[in-house]
């Protein structure tokens, strides 16, 4: 499973936007569809809220991608 490190430049990002900006989906709408289908996990639990707030230190798994969200100043 490929690991993607996403640098968060604000306090949070909506889940569907994270999927788009990390390159997992082509659009926010595609990200919403993926979440609605129950194919996205946040910190190990299935997440069905399309605009769930994702913060630094959370891990999102969608398909074969594992996105590690980091604060912008993290190494």
N, C-alpha and C positions, 0 to 999 in steps of 0.2 A: 504494500500500500504506500503510494507516494506521500511524503510529508511536505506540506506547504506551510511556510511561516508567513503569517500576515501581520504587518506592522499597523497597529491601530493608532491613528493620529487624533483621536477624540475619546470621550468617555465610553461610547458604545457605538455599535453599528447594527442595523437591522439584519436579521438572518438572511433574508432573500438578497439583500445588497451584498453581503459578505460572499455569498455563493457566486454572485456575478463578478465582483472585483477580484476574487481569488482565481477566477478562470474555470470554475467548476461548471457554470452555466453560461449561456450566451446572453441572457437578459435577466432582469429582476423577475419578470413574469415566469420564465422557465424555472427560476429558483423557487418561486411560490408553488409551482406545480410539483416540484420535487418534494417540498416540505409537505404539501397536502397529501401526497401519496404515501407519506410515512417513511420516506427513504433517507431522512436526515436525523442524525443523533447529535445531541449536545451533551458533553460530559457523560456519555454512555447511555443516555435516555432518549427515546424517540421524542422529537420535538415537532408538534403540529401547528405551532403559532408562527405564521409566515414572517411576521415582523418582530419576533422575539428579540430583545436587546441582548446582543453578544458583547461581552466585555473582555478585557485582557485576562489572560491565563485560562481561558476556556478552550476546549478542544471540540471541533465540529467534524463529524465524519459524514461524507456524502459520496455515495458510490464507492469508488476505490481511492478517494482522496481523503487525507486526514489534515485538517487545517488547524494549526496551533496559532491562536491569537495572542499577540504580544503587545505590550505597551511600546510606544515608539522609541522610548529610551532604553528598552531592554536589549541585551546583547544578542 
